[in-house]
Amino acid sequence: QTAAESAAQEWSAELVLYVSPGSRLSVKARRSLETVLSGYDPEVVRLEVRDVTQDALRAEADRVVFTPTLLVRGPAEATAWVVGDLADPDIVVNLLRLGGVEPSE
């Protein structure tokens, strides 16, 4: 097991936000997501933002077709995809809650 694999197992949820450069919706999604995640322990919820023009192979492997797309992976390799600007924070909160992750506040 590599160090990266060990570190990845420590998180309860891994979120990957796929964005397009210059996209107004991608900027809005990132801002909305960062606002929601400010209420969570960064040791428990990991966020990675990927530019689809720079990570096209990873986007394809993650079955991302549209941007912005949020990929949520839980501890049991359960995965959910959310497409759009993430204007409704309850979507992310509820997905994290389903994975057993509660806000730290």
Contacts in CASP RR format, 6 or more apart in sequence:
PFRMAT RR
TARGET T0000
AUTHOR 0000-0000-0000
METHOD contacts of the structure
MODEL  1
QTAAESAAQEWSAELVLYVSPGSRLSVKARRSLETVLSGYDPEVVRLEVR
DVTQDALRAEADRVVFTPTLLVRGPAEATAWVVGDLADPDIVVNLLRLGG
VEPSE
8 14 0 8 1.000
8 46 0 8 1.000
9 75 0 8 1.000
10 43 0 8 1.000
11 43 0 8 1.000
11 44 0 8 1.000
11 45 0 8 1.000
11 46 0 8 1.000
11 75 0 8 1.000
12 44 0 8 1.000
12 45 0 8 1.000
12 74 0 8 1.000
12 75 0 8 1.000
12 99 0 8 1.000
12 100 0 8 1.000
12 101 0 8 1.000
13 44 0 8 1.000
13 45 0 8 1.000
13 46 0 8 1.000
13 72 0 8 1.000
13 73 0 8 1.000
13 74 0 8 1.000
13 75 0 8 1.000
13 96 0 8 1.000
13 99 0 8 1.000
13 101 0 8 1.000
14 45 0 8 1.000
14 46 0 8 1.000
14 48 0 8 1.000
14 72 0 8 1.000
14 73 0 8 1.000
14 74 0 8 1.000
15 33 0 8 1.000
15 37 0 8 1.000
15 45 0 8 1.000
15 46 0 8 1.000
15 47 0 8 1.000
15 48 0 8 1.000
15 70 0 8 1.000
15 71 0 8 1.000
15 72 0 8 1.000
15 73 0 8 1.000
15 92 0 8 1.000
16 47 0 8 1.000
16 48 0 8 1.000
16 49 0 8 1.000
16 50 0 8 1.000
16 62 0 8 1.000
16 70 0 8 1.000
16 71 0 8 1.000
16 73 0 8 1.000
17 29 0 8 1.000
17 30 0 8 1.000
17 33 0 8 1.000
17 47 0 8 1.000
17 48 0 8 1.000
17 49 0 8 1.000
17 50 0 8 1.000
17 68 0 8 1.000
17 69 0 8 1.000
17 70 0 8 1.000
17 71 0 8 1.000
18 50 0 8 1.000
18 51 0 8 1.000
18 52 0 8 1.000
18 55 0 8 1.000
18 59 0 8 1.000
18 62 0 8 1.000
18 64 0 8 1.000
18 67 0 8 1.000
18 68 0 8 1.000
18 69 0 8 1.000
18 70 0 8 1.000
18 71 0 8 1.000
19 26 0 8 1.000
19 27 0 8 1.000
19 29 0 8 1.000
19 30 0 8 1.000
19 49 0 8 1.000
19 50 0 8 1.000
19 51 0 8 1.000
19 52 0 8 1.000
19 67 0 8 1.000
19 68 0 8 1.000
20 26 0 8 1.000
20 51 0 8 1.000
20 52 0 8 1.000
20 53 0 8 1.000
20 67 0 8 1.000
20 68 0 8 1.000
21 51 0 8 1.000
21 53 0 8 1.000
23 67 0 8 1.000
23 68 0 8 1.000
25 67 0 8 1.000
25 68 0 8 1.000
25 84 0 8 1.000
25 85 0 8 1.000
26 67 0 8 1.000
26 68 0 8 1.000
28 68 0 8 1.000
28 85 0 8 1.000
28 86 0 8 1.000
28 87 0 8 1.000
29 68 0 8 1.000
29 70 0 8 1.000
29 84 0 8 1.000
29 85 0 8 1.000
29 86 0 8 1.000
30 49 0 8 1.000
30 68 0 8 1.000
32 85 0 8 1.000
32 86 0 8 1.000
32 87 0 8 1.000
32 89 0 8 1.000
33 47 0 8 1.000
33 70 0 8 1.000
33 86 0 8 1.000
33 92 0 8 1.000
34 47 0 8 1.000
35 89 0 8 1.000
36 86 0 8 1.000
36 89 0 8 1.000
36 92 0 8 1.000
36 93 0 8 1.000
37 45 0 8 1.000
37 47 0 8 1.000
37 92 0 8 1.000
39 103 0 8 1.000
39 104 0 8 1.000
39 105 0 8 1.000
40 96 0 8 1.000
40 101 0 8 1.000
40 103 0 8 1.000
40 104 0 8 1.000
41 104 0 8 1.000
44 101 0 8 1.000
44 104 0 8 1.000
45 96 0 8 1.000
45 101 0 8 1.000
50 58 0 8 1.000
50 59 0 8 1.000
52 59 0 8 1.000
52 64 0 8 1.000
52 67 0 8 1.000
62 71 0 8 1.000
63 81 0 8 1.000
64 71 0 8 1.000
64 81 0 8 1.000
66 83 0 8 1.000
66 84 0 8 1.000
68 83 0 8 1.000
68 84 0 8 1.000
68 85 0 8 1.000
68 86 0 8 1.000
69 81 0 8 1.000
69 82 0 8 1.000
69 83 0 8 1.000
69 84 0 8 1.000
70 81 0 8 1.000
70 82 0 8 1.000
70 83 0 8 1.000
70 84 0 8 1.000
70 86 0 8 1.000
70 92 0 8 1.000
71 79 0 8 1.000
71 80 0 8 1.000
71 81 0 8 1.000
72 79 0 8 1.000
72 80 0 8 1.000
72 81 0 8 1.000
72 82 0 8 1.000
72 92 0 8 1.000
72 95 0 8 1.000
72 96 0 8 1.000
73 79 0 8 1.000
74 99 0 8 1.000
75 99 0 8 1.000
78 99 0 8 1.000
80 95 0 8 1.000
82 91 0 8 1.000
82 92 0 8 1.000
82 95 0 8 1.000
86 92 0 8 1.000
93 103 0 8 1.000
96 102 0 8 1.000
END
